[in-house]
Amino acid sequence: MIKRLIYFSLLLTITVSCTEKVNLKLDQTYTRLVVDGFFSDMAGPYKVTLTKSSDYFYNAPSPKVVNAGVTVTDGTNVWPLTETIPGVSGIYETSVDVTGTTDKTYLLNIALAEPISGKSSFTASCALRQVSRLDSIQAVFEPDWGKEGFWQVKIYAKDPPEANYYMLNLYRNGKLWSDSITKVAVTDDQFFNGNYINGANGFLINNEHKWETLNPGDTIRLELSAISKEYYNFVTQVQQAGFNIPFFSGPPANVQGNISNGGIGFFYAYSSSFASTIVKK
């Protein structure tokens, strides 16, 4: 009887402990600036989008950060960015005649009209590296993979001897297929450093998903971009944070961007090479 009473007391204690009320701060106490911007060796305009982090239960697009002063410099030249719809859009662009140069480092400067969490000045920098020339691509169908098969988009290019990091984007019939950060492909050159990339798989596309699969006659275009190690890590962390095991668990660590003063996001620079092909039967 005594053992049963002790067991019941322990069970009651555990049950009460598991139902203890916890108050989480889900308001805007920790509002931060969110930055998404890039610079490239292709013709502009280049874009920087500024928003605020929002409430946990904020059922609307993230608040835009407007009327900011935004510039990019390579240490010699300074390019101002203009808000596309002044006081409304939170999207800032360079003029169309701006073009980045490889082997230079670009610095983003942001001056807010109104401070966020007491901070008005933010910076970020990224080096623009030379990309390998993309020789060709190939679409190969694997009918025995999965329920209805998979398409592989294979790439052929020479990788330089130094460590490199790549981002891949895919276009289908002139429209961007990899239209979100979860569909962009990134990789290092650990397994082919300094060698020829002879048919490595760039994208794996489920033929069961009819809204995004490939079809014979489609024109596909692959963009191979040289990115920094820091941006490679950033994209990898973002993608991993969305697919955690066990489900509903948080990310293993905060995603590391390159925005100063506690800002969130990334300002990245890249150079690109392209190759196209027509999907065969």
Short mmCIF file of the C-alpha atoms (twelve columns), coordinates in Angstrom:
data_MODEL
# 
_entry.id   MODEL 
# 
loop_
_atom_site.group_PDB 
_atom_site.id 
_atom_site.type_symbol 
_atom_site.label_atom_id 
_atom_site.label_alt_id 
_atom_site.label_comp_id 
_atom_site.label_asym_id 
_atom_site.label_seq_id 
_atom_site.Cartn_x 
_atom_site.Cartn_y 
_atom_site.Cartn_z 
_atom_site.pdbx_PDB_model_num 
ATOM 1   C CA . MET A 1   0.000  0.000  0.000   1 
ATOM 2   C CA . ILE A 2   2.799  2.398  0.894   1 
ATOM 3   C CA . LYS A 3   4.585  1.615  -2.393  1 
ATOM 4   C CA . ARG A 4   1.374  2.381  -4.287  1 
ATOM 5   C CA . LEU A 5   0.998  5.712  -2.497  1 
ATOM 6   C CA . ILE A 6   4.607  6.644  -3.292  1 
ATOM 7   C CA . TYR A 7   4.115  5.670  -6.955  1 
ATOM 8   C CA . PHE A 8   0.878  7.698  -7.160  1 
ATOM 9   C CA . SER A 9   2.588  10.736 -5.600  1 
ATOM 10  C CA . LEU A 10  5.450  10.557 -8.097  1 
ATOM 11  C CA . LEU A 11  3.019  10.197 -10.994 1 
ATOM 12  C CA . LEU A 12  0.995  13.187 -9.781  1 
ATOM 13  C CA . THR A 13  4.172  15.281 -9.453  1 
ATOM 14  C CA . ILE A 14  5.270  14.414 -13.011 1 
ATOM 15  C CA . THR A 15  1.797  15.164 -14.390 1 
ATOM 16  C CA . VAL A 16  1.612  18.548 -12.662 1 
ATOM 17  C CA . SER A 17  5.149  19.377 -13.831 1 
ATOM 18  C CA . CYS A 18  4.243  18.600 -17.441 1 
ATOM 19  C CA . THR A 19  1.250  20.939 -17.357 1 
ATOM 20  C CA . GLU A 20  2.994  23.920 -15.825 1 
ATOM 21  C CA . LYS A 21  2.029  27.148 -17.579 1 
ATOM 22  C CA . VAL A 22  4.835  28.789 -19.567 1 
ATOM 23  C CA . ASN A 23  4.526  32.358 -20.793 1 
ATOM 24  C CA . LEU A 24  6.415  32.929 -24.046 1 
ATOM 25  C CA . LYS A 25  7.138  36.434 -25.313 1 
ATOM 26  C CA . LEU A 26  5.752  36.407 -28.840 1 
ATOM 27  C CA . ASP A 27  5.431  40.155 -29.359 1 
ATOM 28  C CA . GLN A 28  7.709  42.613 -31.144 1 
ATOM 29  C CA . THR A 29  10.166 42.935 -28.257 1 
ATOM 30  C CA . TYR A 30  12.873 41.442 -30.455 1 
ATOM 31  C CA . THR A 31  12.056 43.122 -33.784 1 
ATOM 32  C CA . ARG A 32  15.042 43.090 -36.143 1 
ATOM 33  C CA . LEU A 33  15.906 44.276 -39.627 1 
ATOM 34  C CA . VAL A 34  15.671 41.576 -42.311 1 
ATOM 35  C CA . VAL A 35  17.867 42.009 -45.419 1 
ATOM 36  C CA . ASP A 36  17.795 40.130 -48.716 1 
ATOM 37  C CA . GLY A 37  20.181 41.559 -51.309 1 
ATOM 38  C CA . PHE A 38  22.714 40.663 -53.976 1 
ATOM 39  C CA . PHE A 39  25.387 41.989 -56.345 1 
ATOM 40  C CA . SER A 40  26.565 40.246 -59.518 1 
ATOM 41  C CA . ASP A 41  28.820 40.400 -62.559 1 
ATOM 42  C CA . MET A 42  25.777 40.529 -64.838 1 
ATOM 43  C CA . ALA A 43  24.011 43.718 -65.864 1 
ATOM 44  C CA . GLY A 44  21.841 45.339 -63.200 1 
ATOM 45  C CA . PRO A 45  19.653 46.414 -61.649 1 
ATOM 46  C CA . TYR A 46  20.619 44.756 -58.365 1 
ATOM 47  C CA . LYS A 47  18.060 44.563 -55.621 1 
ATOM 48  C CA . VAL A 48  18.029 44.856 -51.813 1 
ATOM 49  C CA . THR A 49  14.782 44.160 -49.944 1 
ATOM 50  C CA . LEU A 50  14.318 45.465 -46.387 1 
ATOM 51  C CA . THR A 51  11.630 44.221 -44.001 1 
ATOM 52  C CA . LYS A 52  11.097 43.802 -40.261 1 
ATOM 53  C CA . SER A 53  10.765 40.581 -38.344 1 
ATOM 54  C CA . SER A 54  7.143  40.310 -37.191 1 
ATOM 55  C CA . ASP A 55  5.009  38.884 -34.401 1 
ATOM 56  C CA . TYR A 56  4.607  35.115 -34.136 1 
ATOM 57  C CA . PHE A 57  0.873  35.506 -34.818 1 
ATOM 58  C CA . TYR A 58  1.279  38.318 -37.381 1 
ATOM 59  C CA . ASN A 59  -1.099 37.228 -40.146 1 
ATOM 60  C CA . ALA A 60  0.194  39.457 -42.940 1 
ATOM 61  C CA . PRO A 61  3.328  39.981 -45.046 1 
ATOM 62  C CA . SER A 62  6.342  41.214 -43.097 1 
ATOM 63  C CA . PRO A 63  6.322  45.006 -42.583 1 
ATOM 64  C CA . LYS A 64  8.335  46.883 -45.211 1 
ATOM 65  C CA . VAL A 65  11.221 49.136 -44.195 1 
ATOM 66  C CA . VAL A 66  10.830 52.301 -46.268 1 
ATOM 67  C CA . ASN A 67  12.685 55.571 -46.876 1 
ATOM 68  C CA . ALA A 68  16.080 54.054 -46.020 1 
ATOM 69  C CA . GLY A 69  19.381 55.230 -47.463 1 
ATOM 70  C CA . VAL A 70  21.038 52.278 -49.215 1 
ATOM 71  C CA . THR A 71  24.390 52.208 -51.048 1 
ATOM 72  C CA . VAL A 72  26.893 49.631 -52.301 1 
ATOM 73  C CA . THR A 73  30.603 50.349 -52.696 1 
ATOM 74  C CA . ASP A 74  33.674 48.462 -53.896 1 
ATOM 75  C CA . GLY A 75  36.017 50.861 -52.086 1 
ATOM 76  C CA . THR A 76  36.381 53.086 -55.128 1 
ATOM 77  C CA . ASN A 77  32.910 53.470 -56.609 1 
ATOM 78  C CA . VAL A 78  29.692 54.114 -54.689 1 
ATOM 79  C CA . TRP A 79  26.324 53.129 -56.142 1 
ATOM 80  C CA . PRO A 80  23.115 54.481 -54.565 1 
ATOM 81  C CA . LEU A 81  20.013 52.304 -54.541 1 
ATOM 82  C CA . THR A 82  16.591 53.892 -55.049 1 
ATOM 83  C CA . GLU A 83  13.355 52.632 -53.527 1 
ATOM 84  C CA . THR A 84  11.196 51.363 -56.409 1 
ATOM 85  C CA . ILE A 85  8.035  52.922 -54.948 1 
ATOM 86  C CA . PRO A 86  9.249  55.615 -52.533 1 
ATOM 87  C CA . GLY A 87  7.862  55.236 -49.042 1 
ATOM 88  C CA . VAL A 88  5.945  52.065 -49.942 1 
ATOM 89  C CA . SER A 89  7.859  49.110 -51.430 1 
ATOM 90  C CA . GLY A 90  10.884 48.564 -49.177 1 
ATOM 91  C CA . ILE A 91  12.660 47.335 -52.337 1 
ATOM 92  C CA . TYR A 92  15.799 49.238 -53.362 1 
ATOM 93  C CA . GLU A 93  17.515 48.930 -56.757 1 
ATOM 94  C CA . THR A 94  20.643 50.141 -58.518 1 
ATOM 95  C CA . SER A 95  20.485 51.621 -61.996 1 
ATOM 96  C CA . VAL A 96  20.569 49.211 -64.933 1 
ATOM 97  C CA . ASP A 97  24.089 50.221 -66.012 1 
ATOM 98  C CA . VAL A 98  25.776 48.905 -62.828 1 
ATOM 99  C CA . THR A 99  27.910 45.780 -63.273 1 
ATOM 100 C CA . GLY A 100 30.007 44.013 -60.671 1 
ATOM 101 C CA . THR A 101 33.593 42.866 -61.213 1 
ATOM 102 C CA . THR A 102 35.046 39.567 -60.053 1 
ATOM 103 C CA . ASP A 103 37.756 39.498 -57.376 1 
ATOM 104 C CA . LYS A 104 36.349 42.582 -55.677 1 
ATOM 105 C CA . THR A 105 34.570 42.870 -52.321 1 
ATOM 106 C CA . TYR A 106 31.298 44.777 -52.155 1 
ATOM 107 C CA . LEU A 107 30.063 46.571 -49.047 1 
ATOM 108 C CA . LEU A 108 26.370 47.252 -48.410 1 
ATOM 109 C CA . ASN A 109 25.483 50.269 -46.230 1 
ATOM 110 C CA . ILE A 110 21.978 50.806 -44.841 1 
ATOM 111 C CA . ALA A 111 20.842 53.930 -42.971 1 
ATOM 112 C CA . LEU A 112 17.279 53.667 -41.645 1 
ATOM 113 C CA . ALA A 113 14.905 56.606 -41.479 1 
ATOM 114 C CA . GLU A 114 13.532 55.178 -38.219 1 
ATOM 115 C CA . PRO A 115 15.593 52.923 -35.917 1 
ATOM 116 C CA . ILE A 116 14.700 49.279 -35.314 1 
ATOM 117 C CA . SER A 117 15.318 48.145 -31.730 1 
ATOM 118 C CA . GLY A 118 17.415 51.284 -31.248 1 
ATOM 119 C CA . LYS A 119 19.689 50.717 -34.268 1 
ATOM 120 C CA . SER A 120 19.755 52.732 -37.489 1 
ATOM 121 C CA . SER A 121 22.980 51.698 -39.261 1 
ATOM 122 C CA . PHE A 122 23.687 48.272 -40.772 1 
ATOM 123 C CA . THR A 123 26.407 46.896 -43.059 1 
ATOM 124 C CA . ALA A 124 27.329 43.666 -44.846 1 
ATOM 125 C CA . SER A 125 30.115 42.682 -47.239 1 
ATOM 126 C CA . CYS A 126 30.759 39.856 -49.671 1 
ATOM 127 C CA . ALA A 127 33.472 39.008 -52.212 1 
ATOM 128 C CA . LEU A 128 32.537 38.414 -55.848 1 
ATOM 129 C CA . ARG A 129 34.404 35.327 -57.076 1 
ATOM 130 C CA . GLN A 130 35.064 34.104 -60.615 1 
ATOM 131 C CA . VAL A 131 32.843 31.185 -61.669 1 
ATOM 132 C CA . SER A 132 33.909 28.144 -63.688 1 
ATOM 133 C CA . ARG A 133 32.659 28.020 -67.282 1 
ATOM 134 C CA . LEU A 134 29.665 25.717 -67.632 1 
ATOM 135 C CA . ASP A 135 30.232 23.528 -70.713 1 
ATOM 136 C CA . SER A 136 26.845 21.824 -71.043 1 
ATOM 137 C CA . ILE A 137 23.900 20.276 -69.211 1 
ATOM 138 C CA . GLN A 138 21.811 17.161 -69.823 1 
ATOM 139 C CA . ALA A 139 18.323 16.054 -68.719 1 
ATOM 140 C CA . VAL A 140 18.173 12.312 -68.001 1 
ATOM 141 C CA . PHE A 141 14.998 10.447 -67.026 1 
ATOM 142 C CA . GLU A 142 15.182 7.590  -64.512 1 
ATOM 143 C CA . PRO A 143 11.865 5.664  -64.862 1 
ATOM 144 C CA . ASP A 144 12.561 3.187  -62.048 1 
ATOM 145 C CA . TRP A 145 13.051 5.825  -59.327 1 
ATOM 146 C CA . GLY A 146 9.946  6.445  -57.211 1 
ATOM 147 C CA . LYS A 147 6.358  5.979  -58.377 1 
ATOM 148 C CA . GLU A 148 6.610  7.789  -61.712 1 
ATOM 149 C CA . GLY A 149 10.344 8.313  -62.123 1 
ATOM 150 C CA . PHE A 150 12.688 11.237 -61.616 1 
ATOM 151 C CA . TRP A 151 14.508 13.656 -63.909 1 
ATOM 152 C CA . GLN A 152 18.186 14.357 -63.307 1 
ATOM 153 C CA . VAL A 153 19.720 17.593 -64.582 1 
ATOM 154 C CA . LYS A 154 23.420 16.818 -65.005 1 
ATOM 155 C CA . ILE A 155 26.192 19.375 -65.332 1 
ATOM 156 C CA . TYR A 156 29.531 19.359 -67.154 1 
ATOM 157 C CA . ALA A 157 32.249 21.875 -66.216 1 
ATOM 158 C CA . LYS A 158 35.896 22.158 -65.143 1 
ATOM 159 C CA . ASP A 159 36.395 22.901 -61.455 1 
ATOM 160 C CA . PRO A 160 39.444 25.032 -60.486 1 
ATOM 161 C CA . PRO A 161 41.979 23.585 -58.012 1 
ATOM 162 C CA . GLU A 162 41.134 25.901 -55.089 1 
ATOM 163 C CA . ALA A 163 38.108 25.353 -52.822 1 
ATOM 164 C CA . ASN A 164 34.906 26.565 -54.475 1 
ATOM 165 C CA . TYR A 165 31.251 26.889 -53.546 1 
ATOM 166 C CA . TYR A 166 28.430 26.867 -56.071 1 
ATOM 167 C CA . MET A 167 24.768 27.834 -56.327 1 
ATOM 168 C CA . LEU A 168 22.560 26.401 -59.073 1 
ATOM 169 C CA . ASN A 169 19.323 27.838 -60.432 1 
ATOM 170 C CA . LEU A 170 17.143 26.168 -63.052 1 
ATOM 171 C CA . TYR A 171 14.934 27.834 -65.660 1 
ATOM 172 C CA . ARG A 172 12.202 25.943 -67.544 1 
ATOM 173 C CA . ASN A 173 10.886 27.493 -70.763 1 
ATOM 174 C CA . GLY A 174 12.216 30.886 -69.688 1 
ATOM 175 C CA . LYS A 175 10.670 30.817 -66.201 1 
ATOM 176 C CA . LEU A 176 12.661 30.350 -63.004 1 
ATOM 177 C CA . TRP A 177 11.986 26.809 -61.696 1 
ATOM 178 C CA . SER A 178 14.053 27.181 -58.507 1 
ATOM 179 C CA . ASP A 179 11.878 30.078 -57.346 1 
ATOM 180 C CA . SER A 180 12.445 29.693 -53.593 1 
ATOM 181 C CA . ILE A 181 15.485 29.201 -51.385 1 
ATOM 182 C CA . THR A 182 14.343 25.626 -50.638 1 
ATOM 183 C CA . LYS A 183 14.572 24.740 -54.362 1 
ATOM 184 C CA . VAL A 184 17.946 26.392 -55.033 1 
ATOM 185 C CA . ALA A 185 20.831 23.899 -55.084 1 
ATOM 186 C CA . VAL A 186 24.155 24.651 -53.375 1 
ATOM 187 C CA . THR A 187 27.273 22.520 -53.181 1 
ATOM 188 C CA . ASP A 188 30.964 22.625 -52.391 1 
ATOM 189 C CA . ASP A 189 33.597 20.932 -54.585 1 
ATOM 190 C CA . GLN A 190 34.784 18.423 -52.000 1 
ATOM 191 C CA . PHE A 191 34.329 15.428 -54.286 1 
ATOM 192 C CA . PHE A 192 35.606 16.944 -57.557 1 
ATOM 193 C CA . ASN A 193 38.060 19.668 -56.498 1 
ATOM 194 C CA . GLY A 194 40.345 20.561 -59.397 1 
ATOM 195 C CA . ASN A 195 38.791 17.931 -61.682 1 
ATOM 196 C CA . TYR A 196 36.254 17.872 -64.477 1 
ATOM 197 C CA . ILE A 197 32.618 17.745 -63.326 1 
ATOM 198 C CA . ASN A 198 31.483 14.950 -65.616 1 
ATOM 199 C CA . GLY A 199 27.732 14.669 -65.282 1 
ATOM 200 C CA . ALA A 200 27.241 15.479 -61.590 1 
ATOM 201 C CA . ASN A 201 23.587 15.764 -60.635 1 
ATOM 202 C CA . GLY A 202 22.515 19.392 -60.218 1 
ATOM 203 C CA . PHE A 203 18.766 18.885 -59.744 1 
ATOM 204 C CA . LEU A 204 16.567 15.871 -59.023 1 
ATOM 205 C CA . ILE A 205 12.951 16.451 -60.104 1 
ATOM 206 C CA . ASN A 206 10.057 14.184 -59.135 1 
ATOM 207 C CA . ASN A 207 8.007  13.333 -62.222 1 
ATOM 208 C CA . GLU A 208 5.036  12.681 -59.936 1 
ATOM 209 C CA . HIS A 209 4.776  16.444 -59.343 1 
ATOM 210 C CA . LYS A 210 3.182  17.400 -62.655 1 
ATOM 211 C CA . TRP A 211 3.219  21.133 -61.932 1 
ATOM 212 C CA . GLU A 212 7.007  21.218 -61.815 1 
ATOM 213 C CA . THR A 213 8.297  18.194 -63.716 1 
ATOM 214 C CA . LEU A 214 10.050 18.302 -67.087 1 
ATOM 215 C CA . ASN A 215 8.474  17.295 -70.376 1 
ATOM 216 C CA . PRO A 216 10.030 16.379 -73.740 1 
ATOM 217 C CA . GLY A 217 10.445 19.553 -75.755 1 
ATOM 218 C CA . ASP A 218 10.977 21.802 -72.733 1 
ATOM 219 C CA . THR A 219 13.936 24.171 -72.927 1 
ATOM 220 C CA . ILE A 220 15.877 24.187 -69.681 1 
ATOM 221 C CA . ARG A 221 18.651 26.587 -68.743 1 
ATOM 222 C CA . LEU A 222 20.974 26.117 -65.804 1 
ATOM 223 C CA . GLU A 223 22.784 28.962 -64.051 1 
ATOM 224 C CA . LEU A 224 25.977 27.981 -62.235 1 
ATOM 225 C CA . SER A 225 27.111 30.672 -59.781 1 
ATOM 226 C CA . ALA A 226 30.254 31.032 -57.687 1 
ATOM 227 C CA . ILE A 227 29.315 32.056 -54.138 1 
ATOM 228 C CA . SER A 228 31.156 32.587 -50.881 1 
ATOM 229 C CA . LYS A 229 31.537 29.885 -48.252 1 
ATOM 230 C CA . GLU A 230 29.501 32.041 -45.862 1 
ATOM 231 C CA . TYR A 231 26.540 32.234 -48.256 1 
ATOM 232 C CA . TYR A 232 26.803 28.488 -48.952 1 
ATOM 233 C CA . ASN A 233 26.539 27.896 -45.193 1 
ATOM 234 C CA . PHE A 234 23.623 30.329 -44.914 1 
ATOM 235 C CA . VAL A 235 21.538 28.611 -47.626 1 
ATOM 236 C CA . THR A 236 22.374 25.167 -46.230 1 
ATOM 237 C CA . GLN A 237 21.257 26.218 -42.740 1 
ATOM 238 C CA . VAL A 238 18.008 27.740 -44.048 1 
ATOM 239 C CA . GLN A 239 17.177 24.568 -45.985 1 
ATOM 240 C CA . GLN A 240 18.004 22.317 -43.039 1 
ATOM 241 C CA . ALA A 241 15.919 24.446 -40.665 1 
ATOM 242 C CA . GLY A 242 12.839 23.649 -42.743 1 
ATOM 243 C CA . PHE A 243 13.285 19.858 -42.592 1 
ATOM 244 C CA . ASN A 244 14.095 18.901 -39.020 1 
ATOM 245 C CA . ILE A 245 13.885 15.479 -37.406 1 
ATOM 246 C CA . PRO A 246 11.929 15.038 -35.185 1 
ATOM 247 C CA . PHE A 247 9.185  17.051 -36.836 1 
ATOM 248 C CA . PHE A 248 8.148  20.334 -35.181 1 
ATOM 249 C CA . SER A 249 11.572 20.692 -33.589 1 
ATOM 250 C CA . GLY A 250 13.394 24.000 -33.901 1 
ATOM 251 C CA . PRO A 251 16.487 24.565 -36.029 1 
ATOM 252 C CA . PRO A 252 19.707 23.118 -34.536 1 
ATOM 253 C CA . ALA A 253 21.109 26.664 -34.251 1 
ATOM 254 C CA . ASN A 254 20.325 30.193 -35.349 1 
ATOM 255 C CA . VAL A 255 20.902 30.725 -39.069 1 
ATOM 256 C CA . GLN A 256 24.045 32.839 -39.448 1 
ATOM 257 C CA . GLY A 257 23.739 35.776 -41.843 1 
ATOM 258 C CA . ASN A 258 26.229 38.573 -42.519 1 
ATOM 259 C CA . ILE A 259 24.217 41.662 -41.505 1 
ATOM 260 C CA . SER A 260 25.763 43.753 -38.729 1 
ATOM 261 C CA . ASN A 261 24.059 45.113 -35.595 1 
ATOM 262 C CA . GLY A 262 21.842 42.062 -35.115 1 
ATOM 263 C CA . GLY A 263 20.234 42.209 -38.550 1 
ATOM 264 C CA . ILE A 264 18.903 39.011 -40.154 1 
ATOM 265 C CA . GLY A 265 19.496 37.775 -43.705 1 
ATOM 266 C CA . PHE A 266 22.312 37.995 -46.214 1 
ATOM 267 C CA . PHE A 267 23.878 40.298 -48.771 1 
ATOM 268 C CA . TYR A 268 25.677 38.074 -51.288 1 
ATOM 269 C CA . ALA A 269 27.739 38.529 -54.434 1 
ATOM 270 C CA . TYR A 270 28.163 36.044 -57.276 1 
ATOM 271 C CA . SER A 271 29.258 35.511 -60.866 1 
ATOM 272 C CA . SER A 272 27.405 33.177 -63.215 1 
ATOM 273 C CA . SER A 273 27.799 30.889 -66.207 1 
ATOM 274 C CA . PHE A 274 24.896 29.432 -68.239 1 
ATOM 275 C CA . ALA A 275 24.119 26.395 -70.394 1 
ATOM 276 C CA . SER A 276 20.870 25.275 -72.059 1 
ATOM 277 C CA . THR A 277 19.406 22.158 -73.615 1 
ATOM 278 C CA . ILE A 278 16.111 20.805 -74.935 1 
ATOM 279 C CA . VAL A 279 14.598 17.905 -72.978 1 
ATOM 280 C CA . LYS A 280 14.497 14.781 -75.125 1 
ATOM 281 C CA . LYS A 281 12.114 11.829 -74.941 1 
# 
